[in-house]
Amino acid sequence: MNKIIFEKLGWEEATRKGVNFEILLMSLVCYGWRQWNTKKKRYFGPFYTRYYRQIDGHRDILKKDISQFIRQVKERERQRPGSIYRSYRDFSKVLLAAEKFATVLPRLNFSQYSNQELAKFLTPYANAISKTIWYDYNYVFLQHLGQDLYQIIRVKIADLKKQSELFDIFTLARQSSMVQQEQKAILQLVRKIKEQSISLNSQKANQLISRYLKQFAYLGYFYFRGRPWVKSDILNRLKSLSKINPAEKISKLSIAEKNNKNWQTLAKQYSFDKKELLLIKTIKEMTYCTNLFDEVWSYWVWKSERLLSELQDRLKVSKKELIEMDLPEINNFLLLGRPIDAKFKKIIRQRFKDSAYLMINNQIRILSGEQLKHYRQKVIDSVSAVKKVKILKGQPASAGSAKGRVALVFGISDLKKVKKGDILVSKATLPSFMPAMERASAIIAEVGGLLSHAAIVSRELKIPCVVGIKFATKVLKDGDLVEVDANKGVVRKLK
């Protein structure tokens, strides 16, 4: 394998969040694919690949695997209409099964497990969540469905405003996500505090916030990083939302929910045929699963805290160190019956600085230090310096325009930088970014399409959004004054 990892295999960037995900997450991702790769290959369903890598904040897959998948999906859908929809229904079942498994985790007394029993438990633990990975990348390669729907709407309706309204309704998830429910819950909390003149320092406010956190605290996780929201987080949000009209916002959300329930009636009014109705139905299922995936992972990590804490104690590592280990490494040290040694801790510290996670023909390699430096020299093409451009172009994802100061967000530690009215600029957004997205006057994302998280949430919040602006986080800097025209997909750097 040493030779093949240095070959230029024809990688294509699939997703980019701006930071490397933790090694434990990557281990679960590849565990899922390696399990799937042992099964019979299908024309459509879970995405199939034996090659995957994470480096420099992005995840890559072979171009030929992506192209083959898209061809097979289109052919399968042509032969058997509804194949994509049925695959996403299967995906939702896998996600809900993982969520159900996670619910049990806090009730298990891991301190009573022997090292061998704990190592053995990691197999069903990994199986339950890693199956969600089989389907996750499907939406990345099926973003063209959103564009297909938009073109259909444009042919049927001339009015631009009506086009946008219908697209928003037809791309809403078939069922409210936890992020949507949380958004409504925080607004209801603001309204109650205003109507009843409740002091934020009072016992009543504390009770209301505690009730809210019991339901939504886990949305603060960024996979294995981050933490559940606490009282101070919600107090800050309540203060930032204190000047808005919550009743008006809640009313708009309720109207959107009503329109979403009546989407079929609305579609028939504009003579959408059977094939077009199936496309809308498929996109709604796809959006639902895209939202649910991130939420289930946040919930999973929240419910895994007891297990993670026990692993930390057994191996004598911090959580930060534990999540930079992969599953086989954790298993090996458990079975050896001893804590992590100094030599391996040095490797973990190298991973803190930088690492690459590779799955090459189903075999795993983790690179750091000199190995990573050598890999970059051999395999990674140097990126030419980004030009000092003043106009950036991308894909309109939520109509409107805004002017404001740039706030770059790469992870949850950057959320506090976003002030009311700022333009949030990110590689891509996640549910844990929601508090900052509420404060933003517009969103710019380097990656994604009309059905990406940034696009979906922006339409829900009714704020402008432009996606697919490559190198936006390199061209734009914190504090830059920009004008966003999300009707045309243009961002102008003013100063």
N, C-alpha and C positions, 0 to 999 in steps of 0.2 A: 504493500500500500504506500510505502514511502515515496515511490517513484510516481505513482498516479496522482497523488495530491498536488504535485507540482506541474501537472499538465493543465493547459488552458482548455477546460472542458466545454466551454460555451455557456457560461452562466448568464442568467438574466435576473435583474432585481425584481423581486416579487412584492415585498413590503419594506417600508422604511419608517421607523419611529424616532430616529435621531440618536438613539442610544442602543448599546447592546443589551439584550435581555439577559437575565441571570442564567448561569450554566444549568441550574436545576430545571428551569423552565425549558431550555433547549433540549435537555436530556429527555424530558417527558414528551416533547414534540417528536423527537426522533424515535423514542420508544414506541410511540403510536404508529409511526410510519413503518418501522421495522416489523412490527406485528402484522400490519396490513400487507406488507410486501411478501409475507409468507403465504398469503391467501391467493386465491385465484384472481387473476386480473380481470377487471370488468370494463365494459365500454363506457359506463357512466355510473357515478356514485361517488365514493371517496376519491379524491385526487391521488394518483399513484406516482411515486418517485422513489428512487434509491439514492438520489443525489440532492443534497441540501446543505446550505452553509449560512452562517451568520458571521459578518465581519463589518467593522466600521459603521455599526448602527443600522445595517440593512440585512434582510434575509433574501437569499438567492436560490433559484432553482434552474435546472438546465432548460435552455430555450426549446430544445426538441421535445422535452416532456410537456412543457406548457402548450406548444403548438399542437402536439398530438392530442392532448386533453381537449382543447377547444374544438378541434376538428371532430373528435368522437362525440362530444356533447351535441354539437350542431346536427350531426348525422343521426344520432340517437333520437333527438327531439323531432327531426323530420320524419323518421320512421314510426316513432311512438310518441305522439304529442302528449305532453304532461310529464315526461321523464324527469325534467329538471325540477318540476314542482314536487314530484313524489320523492326525489332524492332529498329535497329540503325538509319534507315531512319526516323522513327517516332521521335527518340531522337533528331536528327538534326533539325527537324521542331519545336520542343519544345524550343530548344536553340535559334533558330533564332527569334521565337516569343518573347522570353524574351528580346533579344537584341533590337527588334523593340519597345517594351514597354519602355525600358530604354531610348531610344532616345527622348521620349516625356518629360521625367522628368525635364530637365533643363528649359523647357518652362512654367512650372506650377508655379504660384505665391503662394507658400505655406504660405507666411506671411498674405495673405488675408483669409486663412482658419480659421474657429473657431476650438477650441480644439476637438469638436465632429466631425467636418468634417475631420480633420486631422487623428483622430483615425479611422474613417470609411475608409479613403483612404488606410490605412495600409493593409486592407484585399485584395483588388485587387493587391496591390504592392507585398504582400507576395505570393499570388496565382501565379503571373506571373513567379517569379524566383524559387519558391520552387518546381514547377513541374519538374524542371531540375534534382532534387534530385532523383526522381522516378527511373531514368535510370542510375545515375552516378556510382553506385557500380557494375553494370553489368560487366564492364570491369575488375574489380578486380577479379571476380570469373570466368572470361573467358580467363585468361592469357594462359591457356593450348592451345588455338587456335594457338598462336605463335609457341609453341613447336611442335604442329602437323604439321604446315607448314614447319618448319625447318627439321623435319624428312622426309617429302616428298621430299624436295630439296636434302637431303643427299643421298636418294635412286637413284635419277635421275642423280646426278652430283658427280663425284669423287673428282674433284679439289676443295680444301678447299677455295681458294681465290674466285673462281667463286660462290661457295655456299654462301659465305658472301655477295658478290655483289648482287646476286639475292634476297637474303633475305632482304637486305636493300631496294631494289626497290619494292618488293612485300609488304613490311610493311609500306611504305610511305603513308601518308594520301592521299585520292583521290583528295584533293584540298589543295593548300598551306594555311597553318595557318598564323595568323597574326605574330606569332613569326618568322616564316620563311621569311615572307615579310619584317619584321623589320630587320632581319639579313642581307638580301640582301640590304635593304635601307641604313643601316649604312656603309656597304662596298662601296656602290656607293658614299656615302658622303665622305668617306676616299679617294676614287679614284679622285673625283672632286677636293678636296682640294689639293691633290698632283699634279695633272695634271695642275691645274691653279695657283699653288703656292699661295693659299689663306691663309692669316694669321688667326689663330684662334681668334685673338683679333679684327679682322676687322668687318665692318658692313655686308659685304657679308657673312661671316661665320655665323654671328648672324641670318641673314635672312634664310640661309639654315637650321640651327639648329631649328629655330622657325617653319619652314615648316615641318620638321621631327617630332617635338614634337606634332604638331597639330594632326598628324596621330597616333603616337605610345605612347604618354606620359602615357596613362592609364595602360600600361603593367607593370609599376612599383608597382602597387598595389599587396598586399598579402591578398586577400579578403578584410575585412574591415580595416585591418592594412596597414601600408605602406603609400605611397603617389605617385602622378604622377611624372614621371621623370621631371627634370628641366634642364636648360642649363648647369649647372655645372656637372651634371651626364653625359651628352653627351660629354662635353669637356674632361672629364676624360677617357671616352671610346675611343674617337678619338685619344687621346695621347697614350693610351695603344695599339691601332691598327696601329699606325703610321709606325711601322717597317715591317708590313706584306706587301705582294704583293696583293692588293685588286683585281686586274684584274684576277689573278689566282684563287682566292677564288670564285669570281663571276662566272667565267667560270665553275668551278666544280658544283656550285649550278644550273647553267643553264643546264648542262649535266644531273644532277639528275632530274630536272623538265622534260626534254625531255624524259628520260628513263621512268619516271613515267607515262607520257602520253601514252607511247607505251608499257606498261606492258603486255597487252593482246597478242600482237604480239610476245613479248619475251617469254611469257609462252607457246604459241603454238609451238615455236621452240623446246622446251624441252618436248613436248607431254603431257602437263598438261590436264587432262580430265575435263569433265564438273563439276564434284563434286569438284575437286581441284581448278578450276577457281572460283567457288563460294566461296570457303574458302578464297582465296586471296581478292576477292571483299568485303567479309565480314570484313576481317581484315583492309582493307583500309578505310572502313566506320567507323569501330570501332576506328581507330587511329585518323581519322578526328574529330569524336565526342569527344574523350578524350582531344584533343588539344582545341577544340572549347569550351568545358565546362569551363576550367580555364580562357580562354580569355573573354568569355561572363560574367563571374563573375567579372573579373577585370573591364570590361566596365560598368557593372551594378553599381558597387560601385562608379566609377568615375562620372557617371551620377546621382547618388543618393546624391551627396555632398550637393546640395541645400536643399533637404529634411532632411538630417541628421543635417545640420546646424540649420534648423528651430526647429527640435526636441531638440537640445541642448539648444537653447534659451528658449524654453517653459519650459523645465524641469530644467533649470539652472545647467547643467552638462557639463563636457568636453566631447570631442569625445571618449576619452579613457574610461570614465565612461559609456557613452551611449552604447557602443558596448559590455559592460559586463552586459547588461540588456536583458531579453528576450522580445518577442513581447507582451505577456499579461501584463508584468510589465509596459512597455512603454504605452500601451493602458490605463491601470488603472490610471496612474498618469495624463495622458492627460484628462481623463474623470472626475477626481477629481478636475481638474483645478488649481492645485498647483504644485510647484517645488518638487523635490525629498527632503525628509526630512533627518535629520541627522542620524536617525536610519538606514534607508535604505542605505545611503552613506557608513555607516560602513560595511554593508554586501558587497557592491561593492568593497570596499578596501580589504576585505577578498578574494574576487574572483581574484583580481589582483595577490595575492600571489599564490593561487591554487584553483582549483574547479573541480568538476565532474558534468557532465550533463547526466542525465539518462532518457530514455524513457522505462518504464516498463509496459507492457500490455497497451500501448498507453497513459499512464499517465506520466507527466513530473515532475522530481525532480531535483533541482540544489543544490548541496552540497558544503559547504565550512567550514572553521574553524573546530570546534569540531565534527560537523556532518560528515565531510569528513574523519577526523582522525578515527572516529568510524567505518565508512564504510570500510576503508582500513584494519583495524584490523580484521573485520569480513569476508570480501569477497575477498580481493586481496591476492593472493598467493605471498609469498616473493620470490624474484628472487635471486638465488644463485650468489655469487660473480663471476664476469667474470674472467676466468683464464688468466694468462699472456701468451697468445699464440703469436707465431711469424709468423704463416702461417694461413691465413684466406681463406676460400673457398666459392665461390658463383656461380652464373650463368653467363657465358659470354653473354654480351648483345651487344657489339660493339668491333670487333676484334682489336688487336694491343697490344703494350706494352709501358710502360712509367715508369720513375723513378722520384720521386720528393718529396717535403715536403708536409705533410698533412695540409689541412686547413678545419676545421670542420665548416659546415654551417647548422644552425638550423632555421634561418630566415633571412630576408633582412638586418638586422643590422650586420650580419656576412659577407655579400658579400665583403666588403672592405678588409677583411683578405686575400682573395684569390689573390695571386700574379701570374704573368706570369709563367707558368710551374708547378704550384702547383697541388697536387692531391686533388680534391674537394671531401670531404666525407660528406654525409648527410643521414638523415633517408630516405628522398625522395626529389625530386626536383620539382620546379614550374616554370612557365614562367617568374616570376619576378627574378629568379636566373640567367637569360640568360647572363647578363654582366659578371658575375663571371665564368660561364661555358665556355665562350669564352676564358678566360685567363687560364683555367685549361688544364693540359696535359692529364688528365684522370679523370674519375668520378667513385666513389664507392657509392652505395646506399644500405641501409639496407633492403629495401623492393622493391617490383616490379618484373616484369617479362620482357620478350622480347618485350612486347608492352607497357611498362610503360613510363612515361615522360622522365626519365633519359636515358632509352635505345633509345628512338626515337630521342631525341636531340643529343645524342652522335654519333649516326650513321650519322645524318645530318652534324655534325661538323667534322666527321671523326676522332674522338678521342676514345681511349679505354674506355670501361665501364664494370664494373662487378656489378651485382645487387644481392639482396637476401643474403647479408652477415649480418646475425643477430649479433647484438651488435657491429657492426663496429665502431660506434661512442663512444663506451665505451672502446674498446680495443685500438683504435688509438687516439692519442692526437695531438693537434696543434704542428707542427714542426717535427713530426716523419718522418724519411726518409723511404719511402716504394717503392717497385717495384711492378708494376701492370702487370700481364700477363693475358690480357683479352681474349686470345685465349683459355686458359685453365680454366679461372675463378678463378685464384689464386692471392692473394695479400701477399707479403712477407714483413715483418717488418725488415728493415735492422738495424736501430738504432734510 
